[in-house]
Amino acid sequence: MSSQNIYILGIESSCDDTAASIIYNGRILSNVIASQKIHEEYGGVVPELASRAHQQNIVPVVHQAMEKAGITKDKLNAIAFTRGPGLMGSLLVGTSFAKSLAYGLNIPLIDVNHMQGHILAHYIDEDGYDKPPFPFLAMTISGGHTQIVKVDHYFDMTVIGETIDDAVGEAFDKSGKILGLGYPAGPEIDKRAALGNPKAFKFTKPKVDGLNFSFSGFKTAVLYFIQREVKANPNFIEENLNDICASIQYTIIGILMDKLKLASKQTGIKHIAIGGGVSANSGIRKALKEGEQKFGWTTYVPKFEFTTDNAAMIAIVGYLKFLEGDFAKQDVIASARLKI
């Protein structure tokens, strides 16, 4: 099977980005993403608006992905799509489109777990990027998820730690909202953190047993801290914004790294991979690299364009499933809370 020339169309529509990608024998030929700017004015994703935008974007995005790859639809061997987890309305658009196109072309349909996509993005055949050997630990960090996953094989994954409330991306966004920053706030906090003192202000790390995470208490601590300081000095945020951002980011990274160190110690695994939108954060990437020196880790960070929600990661999972003959039936349904 692997000796064939295999073209897979990947479709991603789990949240507010409509994306399509063509993969050929493990290499990405195109990776097109249509982002939805309308959510910025609301300070978060509005599900109804997201699903409407997906309906408008999906046909032109798929068409553009095919054009950039230089192929026609008769070359496709299968269509992979995000089944979940995600926003139900958004998932339904991608699922319905993929099922219809696969049926019309009479080719296999492949359902993909979005979180597995973030992890298996490391197996995209990309020059200059190593693929982690099994077993390895994957930390998936995004706006909706924070997990540590033990990966024994492509589709043999075990979640050994996850958030019990807010995800790390929400911690960044909600902290940013308190500071009056735009949405999403993560990139802005990261940029300002590079200009500030990470130890200027101390925030307590939540105490959570084992490998699980909690960020709701941290968010509340930031809120009370800002309210107290602004009451004493109305210009506090403006005068200390870079230091506040640096201190917030330093604490969040500390929470993540503490759990990752514990997971590595408990499992004895020193191959560490990260994925998800928050893995684009420069502070997290730096801390992970420092772990190579401190703890003897070998770390794997995906290419920037494969960190945020994208269809290339869906396409690579589709390709790997195609090689195993793991296809979905036409009655497959989207699942907003799909587990690994």
Disulfide bonds with the S-S distance in Angstrom:
none
